Amino acid sequence: MTPKQRLFAAVAGTVGVAICCFTPLLAITLVAVGLGAFSPYLDVVLLPALAILIVVTGLSYRQYARARKGSSDGAIQRGTTGSSAV
C-alpha cells in the first residue's frame, strides 16, 4: 500500500468508528439483527478503538507527509524495492 492509500484507509476507519460511537446507528443495527443485548458493552469497545484509530491516522498522515516531502516532483513515492514499473 502506498502512504496515500494507508492514510485514506485510516481516515475511513476513524470516521466509521466515530459514526458508530457518536450516533445510535450501531445500537439500532444491533437491535435489528437481534444482538441488542450487546449494546451496553459498545462503549468498552468503541472508545478504545476510536482512540487507536486516531493514533493510526496521525501516524499515517506523518508517513504520507514525509513521502510527499521526500519526492522531488511532488508525487508520492511508491516503494523501496528499487525496481521501476513499466
TAKA-V519307 format. One record per helix or strand of 3 or more residues. SS is the DSSP state (~ for helix, > for strand). FROM is the first residue (numbers start at 0). LEN is the number of residues. If there is no record, write none. Layout:
BEGIN
ss=SS from=FROM len=LEN
ss=SS from=FROM len=LEN
END
This chain:
BEGIN
ss=~ from=2 len=20
ss=~ from=24 len=8
ss=~ from=35 len=35
END
